[in-house]
Amino acid sequence: MYEIGVIGQFEASHALVGDFGPATRIHGHTYRVEAIVRGARLRADGTLIDITVLQGALSALLGHMHYRDLNAVAGLEQINTTAENVADFIWEQLAPTLRGHNLSTLLVRVWENPSAWAAREDTLT
């Protein structure tokens, strides 16, 4: 199995709903996002995927989320913006671009600070 990944970053605010103490007040994070794809076979050119496709898709998406209130971003406005849900949202946004590239899985890991992250990994079939 081969894997390749890229990292992006964005800054955003949000407020959680529920029993999250002070995190229920609006606060911000500098999010770090890893997008990693895996596949069993390399292409004829020796790559798993053109890394610019993966980097471009991640950069475009994170650019849309940068300096935003996540609670107002389309697709996130109706859910609790936990790190898990943000990882799920990013996975769902990236997956359509990556399907059809002979990849088996996509892993999205969202760091909300240097010591805490949440991730979603799922198949791209």
C-alpha positions as CSV (number, residue, x, y, z in Angstrom):
1,M,0.0,0.0,0.0
2,Y,1.3,3.5,-0.9
3,E,0.3,6.7,0.6
4,I,0.8,10.4,-0.1
5,G,-0.3,13.4,1.9
6,V,-0.5,17.1,2.1
7,I,-1.0,19.6,4.9
8,G,-2.9,22.8,5.0
9,Q,-3.9,25.4,7.5
10,F,-6.7,27.8,8.2
11,E,-7.9,30.1,11.0
12,A,-11.5,30.1,12.0
13,S,-13.8,30.7,14.9
14,H,-16.7,28.7,16.2
15,A,-18.8,27.9,19.3
16,L,-19.8,24.4,20.4
17,V,-23.3,23.5,21.5
18,G,-23.7,21.3,24.6
19,D,-21.7,20.5,27.7
20,F,-18.3,21.8,26.5
21,G,-17.7,24.5,29.2
22,P,-16.0,27.6,27.9
23,A,-15.9,26.2,24.3
24,T,-19.6,27.1,24.1
25,R,-18.5,30.7,23.7
26,I,-17.1,31.9,20.4
27,H,-13.4,31.1,20.2
28,G,-10.8,30.6,17.5
29,H,-8.3,28.0,16.3
30,T,-5.5,27.8,13.9
31,Y,-6.5,24.5,12.3
32,R,-3.9,22.2,10.7
33,V,-5.4,19.7,8.2
34,E,-3.7,16.6,6.9
35,A,-5.2,14.9,3.8
36,I,-3.7,11.5,3.1
37,V,-4.7,9.1,0.3
38,R,-3.7,5.5,0.0
39,G,-3.7,3.1,-2.9
40,A,-2.3,-0.3,-3.9
41,R,-0.8,0.6,-7.2
42,L,1.3,3.5,-8.6
43,R,0.5,5.0,-12.0
44,A,2.7,4.6,-15.0
45,D,4.6,7.8,-14.0
46,G,5.5,6.3,-10.6
47,T,3.1,8.4,-8.6
48,L,0.0,7.4,-6.6
49,I,-1.7,10.7,-7.7
50,D,-0.5,14.0,-9.0
51,I,0.2,15.7,-5.7
52,T,-1.0,19.1,-7.1
53,V,-4.5,17.6,-7.5
54,L,-4.6,16.7,-3.8
55,Q,-2.9,20.0,-2.7
56,G,-5.1,22.1,-4.9
57,A,-8.4,20.5,-3.7
58,L,-7.3,21.0,0.0
59,S,-6.1,24.5,-0.5
60,A,-9.3,25.6,-2.3
61,L,-11.5,24.2,0.4
62,L,-9.5,25.6,3.3
63,G,-9.4,29.0,1.5
64,H,-13.2,29.0,1.7
65,M,-13.0,28.3,5.5
66,H,-10.2,30.7,6.3
67,Y,-11.1,33.6,8.6
68,R,-14.7,32.4,8.8
69,D,-17.1,31.5,11.6
70,L,-17.5,27.8,11.0
71,N,-21.0,27.9,12.4
72,A,-21.9,30.0,9.3
73,V,-20.1,27.9,6.7
74,A,-22.6,26.1,4.3
75,G,-22.6,22.5,5.3
76,L,-21.6,23.2,8.9
77,E,-24.2,25.6,9.9
78,Q,-26.7,22.9,11.1
79,I,-24.2,20.8,13.0
80,N,-22.0,21.1,16.1
81,T,-18.6,22.2,14.8
82,T,-16.5,19.7,16.8
83,A,-13.2,18.7,15.4
84,E,-14.8,15.3,14.4
85,N,-17.5,17.0,12.4
86,V,-15.1,19.4,10.8
87,A,-12.9,16.4,9.7
88,D,-16.1,14.7,8.4
89,F,-17.1,17.9,6.4
90,I,-13.6,18.2,4.9
91,W,-13.6,14.5,4.0
92,E,-17.0,14.8,2.3
93,Q,-15.8,17.9,0.3
94,L,-12.5,16.3,-0.8
95,A,-13.7,12.8,-1.7
96,P,-15.6,13.6,-5.0
97,T,-12.4,15.2,-6.5
98,L,-10.3,12.1,-5.5
99,R,-12.6,9.4,-6.7
100,G,-11.7,7.9,-10.0
101,H,-7.9,8.2,-9.3
102,N,-7.6,4.5,-8.4
103,L,-7.2,5.4,-4.7
104,S,-8.5,3.2,-1.9
105,T,-8.9,5.5,1.1
106,L,-8.8,9.1,2.2
107,L,-7.8,10.1,5.7
108,V,-8.5,13.7,6.9
109,R,-6.9,14.7,10.2
110,V,-7.9,18.0,11.8
111,W,-5.7,19.5,14.5
112,E,-7.3,22.2,16.5
113,N,-4.2,22.7,18.6
114,P,-0.7,21.2,18.7
115,S,-1.9,18.3,21.0
116,A,-5.5,17.6,19.9
117,W,-6.9,16.2,16.7
118,A,-9.8,14.3,15.2
119,A,-9.8,12.3,12.0
120,R,-12.0,10.5,9.5
121,E,-10.8,7.7,7.3
122,D,-13.0,6.0,4.8
123,T,-12.9,4.3,1.4
124,L,-13.1,6.2,-1.8
125,T,-15.1,3.6,-3.7
